[in-house]
Amino acid sequence: MENMKEELIKLAEKIKDEELRKKVIELLKDPKLTNKYFKNYKPEDWEKAASVFSVGGPLGLGAVERDVLHHTITLTEIVIKVADVIEKKFGIPLDKDSLIAASLLHDFAKLFEFKRDEKGELEHTGVMLDHTILGTAELYKRNFPEKVIHIVASHYGESGPTPPRNFEALIFHYLDSMLSLVEYFFYAKMQQAVAEQMPTEKMIVIPEEELKKLLEQKMVSDEKKERKK
């Protein structure tokens, strides 16, 4: 897991703007809320950080836990690759520094939103601000560029209080949503969170047999990684 934390920093080092790169790395290494009224909320360790989420509509099958660190790394890698493809295929110049910074920081406030109790169970900290609002406020307080703040503030999408208003924010929102769907059904199967009233065979995304195959492949892959350590 320590290697995964190092991956965050390696991804941040891809930011070309020196000042922005330093700001991002500082916050990743030492996540803090600078408002004096919020200092009683202590951040969960990156390696333990998780959040509860669900998918609405006919695909909503109950709440599941998401690994915040894994989500952040995966999404950042996806964003970089998609941005490269869009620039190459369409000739559209994208602000990749802002995209990388926002990808790494869009969910950092979840470290203050959920924590593990003594039994390792996930519980809400009691903070009264949603992670998007809390994270946006902290980035504003730390003088992050407006574009980075906007991408973070608008990652919920058009139905959120701050809709995406530039191409980078729009791309980021849809990639985050896409990954969330993948994670949702993956974690739901792992955690046996699928509701009985919604049989697996009625899912329109991945049939049960395919999910089992994917999970078996992941277990084999994880075992190989452990042997190499």
C-alpha positions as CSV (number, residue, x, y, z in Angstrom):
1,M,0.0,0.0,0.0
2,E,2.9,2.3,0.7
3,N,3.9,1.9,-3.0
4,M,0.4,3.1,-4.0
5,K,0.9,6.2,-1.9
6,E,4.1,6.8,-3.8
7,E,2.2,6.4,-7.0
8,L,0.2,9.5,-6.1
9,I,3.4,11.6,-5.9
10,K,4.8,10.1,-9.1
11,L,1.6,11.1,-10.9
12,A,1.8,14.6,-9.3
13,E,5.3,14.9,-10.7
14,K,3.9,14.8,-14.2
15,I,2.5,18.4,-13.6
16,K,4.8,20.7,-15.5
17,D,4.0,23.9,-13.7
18,E,6.4,24.0,-10.7
19,E,4.2,26.0,-8.4
20,L,1.1,23.9,-9.0
21,R,3.1,20.7,-8.7
22,K,4.5,21.8,-5.3
23,K,1.0,22.7,-4.0
24,V,-0.5,19.3,-5.1
25,I,2.4,17.3,-3.6
26,E,2.2,19.2,-0.3
27,L,-1.5,18.5,0.1
28,L,-1.1,14.8,-0.9
29,K,1.7,14.3,1.6
30,D,0.1,16.3,4.4
31,P,-3.7,16.6,4.0
32,K,-5.0,19.3,6.4
33,L,-8.0,21.6,6.7
34,T,-6.7,25.1,7.3
35,N,-9.9,26.6,8.6
36,K,-9.6,26.8,12.3
37,Y,-13.2,25.6,12.9
38,F,-12.5,22.4,11.0
39,K,-9.2,21.4,12.6
40,N,-10.9,19.0,14.9
41,Y,-11.5,16.8,11.9
42,K,-8.4,14.6,11.5
43,P,-7.7,13.0,8.1
44,E,-7.9,9.3,7.7
45,D,-4.7,7.6,6.4
46,W,-4.7,7.3,2.6
47,E,-4.2,3.6,2.9
48,K,-7.4,3.2,5.0
49,A,-9.5,5.9,3.3
50,A,-12.8,4.7,1.9
51,S,-16.2,6.1,1.2
52,V,-19.7,4.8,0.7
53,F,-21.4,5.3,-2.6
54,S,-24.2,3.9,-4.8
55,V,-25.5,4.2,-8.3
56,G,-29.0,5.6,-8.7
57,G,-31.9,4.6,-11.0
58,P,-32.5,1.0,-12.1
59,L,-28.9,0.1,-11.5
60,G,-28.9,1.1,-7.8
61,L,-28.2,-2.1,-5.9
62,G,-27.3,-0.8,-2.4
63,A,-24.4,1.1,-1.0
64,V,-20.8,-0.2,-1.3
65,E,-17.4,0.9,0.0
66,R,-14.9,2.5,-2.4
67,D,-11.1,2.5,-1.9
68,V,-10.3,6.2,-2.2
69,L,-6.6,5.7,-2.9
70,H,-7.1,3.2,-5.6
71,H,-9.9,5.3,-7.2
72,T,-7.7,8.4,-7.2
73,I,-4.7,6.7,-8.9
74,T,-6.9,4.8,-11.4
75,L,-8.8,7.9,-12.4
76,T,-5.7,10.0,-12.8
77,E,-4.1,7.5,-15.1
78,I,-7.3,7.3,-17.2
79,V,-7.5,11.0,-17.4
80,I,-3.9,11.4,-18.6
81,K,-4.4,8.7,-21.3
82,V,-7.7,10.0,-22.6
83,A,-6.3,13.6,-22.7
84,D,-3.4,12.3,-24.8
85,V,-5.8,10.6,-27.2
86,I,-8.0,13.6,-27.6
87,E,-5.1,15.9,-28.3
88,K,-3.6,13.4,-30.8
89,K,-6.8,12.6,-32.6
90,F,-8.7,15.9,-32.6
91,G,-5.8,18.4,-32.1
92,I,-7.6,19.9,-29.2
93,P,-5.1,21.4,-26.7
94,L,-6.0,20.5,-23.1
95,D,-4.7,21.9,-19.8
96,K,-3.2,18.6,-18.6
97,D,-1.6,20.2,-15.6
98,S,-5.0,21.2,-14.3
99,L,-6.5,17.8,-15.2
100,I,-3.8,15.9,-13.3
101,A,-4.0,18.2,-10.3
102,A,-7.8,18.0,-10.1
103,S,-7.7,14.2,-10.6
104,L,-5.4,13.8,-7.7
105,L,-7.3,16.1,-5.4
106,H,-11.0,15.8,-6.3
107,D,-11.7,13.3,-3.5
108,F,-9.0,14.2,-1.0
109,A,-11.6,15.7,1.3
110,K,-13.1,12.2,1.8
111,L,-10.2,11.6,4.2
112,F,-12.1,13.9,6.5
113,E,-15.6,12.6,5.7
114,F,-15.2,8.9,6.6
115,K,-13.0,7.1,9.1
116,R,-12.4,3.6,10.4
117,D,-13.5,2.8,14.0
118,E,-11.7,0.4,16.3
119,K,-13.2,-2.6,14.6
120,G,-12.2,-1.3,11.2
121,E,-15.8,-0.4,10.2
122,L,-16.4,2.6,8.1
123,E,-18.3,5.5,9.7
124,H,-19.0,9.1,9.0
125,T,-17.0,11.7,10.9
126,G,-19.9,14.1,11.4
127,V,-18.5,16.8,9.2
128,M,-21.4,18.8,7.8
129,L,-19.9,19.6,4.4
130,D,-19.9,17.2,1.4
131,H,-16.4,16.3,0.3
132,T,-16.8,18.2,-2.9
133,I,-17.7,21.5,-1.1
134,L,-15.1,20.9,1.6
135,G,-12.4,20.1,-0.9
136,T,-13.2,23.1,-3.1
137,A,-13.1,25.4,-0.1
138,E,-9.7,24.1,0.9
139,L,-8.3,24.5,-2.6
140,Y,-9.7,28.1,-2.7
141,K,-8.1,28.8,0.7
142,R,-4.7,27.5,-0.6
143,N,-4.8,29.7,-3.7
144,F,-5.1,26.9,-6.3
145,P,-5.7,28.1,-9.8
146,E,-9.4,28.7,-10.7
147,K,-9.4,26.0,-13.4
148,V,-8.3,23.3,-11.0
149,I,-10.9,24.4,-8.4
150,H,-13.6,24.4,-11.1
151,I,-12.8,20.9,-12.2
152,V,-13.0,19.7,-8.6
153,A,-16.1,21.7,-7.9
154,S,-18.0,20.5,-11.0
155,H,-17.0,16.8,-11.0
156,Y,-20.5,15.8,-9.8
157,G,-21.8,17.0,-13.2
158,E,-24.7,19.0,-14.6
159,S,-27.0,18.1,-11.7
160,G,-24.6,19.5,-9.2
161,P,-24.4,23.1,-7.9
162,T,-21.4,23.9,-10.2
163,P,-21.9,22.3,-13.6
164,P,-18.8,21.7,-15.9
165,R,-18.1,24.9,-17.8
166,N,-14.9,24.0,-19.8
167,F,-13.8,21.0,-21.8
168,E,-11.4,19.7,-19.1
169,A,-14.1,19.7,-16.5
170,L,-16.6,18.0,-18.8
171,I,-14.1,15.3,-19.7
172,F,-13.2,14.8,-16.1
173,H,-16.8,14.4,-15.0
174,Y,-17.6,11.7,-17.5
175,L,-14.5,9.8,-16.9
176,D,-15.1,9.9,-13.1
177,S,-18.7,8.7,-13.7
178,M,-17.5,5.9,-16.0
179,L,-15.0,4.6,-13.5
180,S,-17.6,4.8,-10.7
181,L,-19.9,2.4,-12.6
182,V,-17.0,0.0,-13.0
183,E,-16.1,0.2,-9.4
184,Y,-19.7,0.0,-8.2
185,F,-20.4,-3.4,-9.7
186,F,-16.9,-4.7,-8.9
187,Y,-17.2,-3.7,-5.2
188,A,-20.8,-4.7,-5.0
189,K,-20.0,-8.2,-6.0
190,M,-17.0,-8.4,-3.7
191,Q,-19.0,-7.1,-0.7
192,Q,-22.1,-9.2,-1.5
193,A,-24.1,-5.9,-1.5
194,V,-26.4,-6.8,-4.4
195,A,-30.1,-6.6,-3.2
196,E,-32.2,-9.7,-3.3
197,Q,-35.0,-7.9,-5.1
198,M,-32.6,-7.1,-8.0
199,P,-31.3,-10.4,-9.2
200,T,-27.9,-10.4,-10.8
201,E,-29.2,-11.7,-14.1
202,K,-31.2,-8.5,-14.5
203,M,-28.1,-6.3,-14.4
204,I,-27.6,-4.7,-17.8
205,V,-23.9,-4.1,-17.3
206,I,-22.1,-7.4,-16.7
207,P,-23.6,-10.9,-16.1
208,E,-22.8,-12.8,-13.0
209,E,-20.6,-15.3,-14.7
210,E,-18.4,-12.6,-16.2
211,L,-18.1,-10.9,-12.8
212,K,-17.0,-14.1,-11.2
213,K,-14.4,-14.6,-13.9
214,L,-13.1,-11.1,-13.4
215,L,-12.8,-11.5,-9.7
216,E,-11.0,-14.9,-10.1
217,Q,-8.6,-13.2,-12.4
218,K,-8.0,-10.4,-10.0
219,M,-7.3,-12.9,-7.1
220,V,-4.7,-14.7,-9.3
221,S,-3.1,-11.4,-10.2
222,D,-3.0,-10.3,-6.6
223,E,-1.4,-13.6,-5.5
224,K,1.3,-13.2,-8.2
225,K,2.0,-9.6,-7.0
226,E,2.4,-10.9,-3.4
227,R,4.9,-13.6,-4.4
228,K,7.1,-10.9,-6.2
229,K,7.3,-8.8,-3.0
